[in-house]
Amino acid sequence: MRHRRLPRLDLKERTYCLTCCTEGRRDFLQDPRFAQGLINLYVEARERGDIVLHGYVVMPDHYHVLFTLVGENSVSNLVRRVHSVLSRRARRELGITDRVWQRRFYDHVVRDDDDWNEQLGYIHTNPVLAELVEDAKEYPWSSCRFWQTGEGPVRCTGPWW
């Protein structure tokens, strides 16, 4: 028996932890142009008023982002917009001819402060667990440095409740 995926819920003014992977776990996000480009697309979504950005990490073959949906119609539309832009760029600059992103992404609705802290902690420890850095705040494609020192290229906002 084939199991059907539960329908995605888009809850306005709720916080989500999102995980998206590249197709075949292709590691093109290790390229600083694409890592920063991805972060910039979520910053643009924040500046348009679609989301409140809380945290992020861009790993070589996947990324996590913690945000609150405020203006965007749905999480799927937000992801589609971001992935569309980065896919076109990857095809043009890297010569990728097949899918760039896995078809499905994973989202988790954050329930409370403890859950928020757990999700942000998981995001920030990803590069350490993957042995990319010894200290999470050393990883350039993460909001960890901002949260630990108050400095960093992208300002993030605390819990949205």
Secondary structure, DSSP 8 states (H G I E B T S, - for coil): -----------TT-EEEEEEEBGGG--GGGSHHHHHHHHHHHHHHHHHTSEEEEEEEE-SSEEEEEEEESSSS-HHHHHHHHHHHHHHHHHHHH---S-SB-S--EEEE--SHHHHHHHHHHHHHHHHHTTS-SSGGG-TTBSHHHHHHS-SSS-------
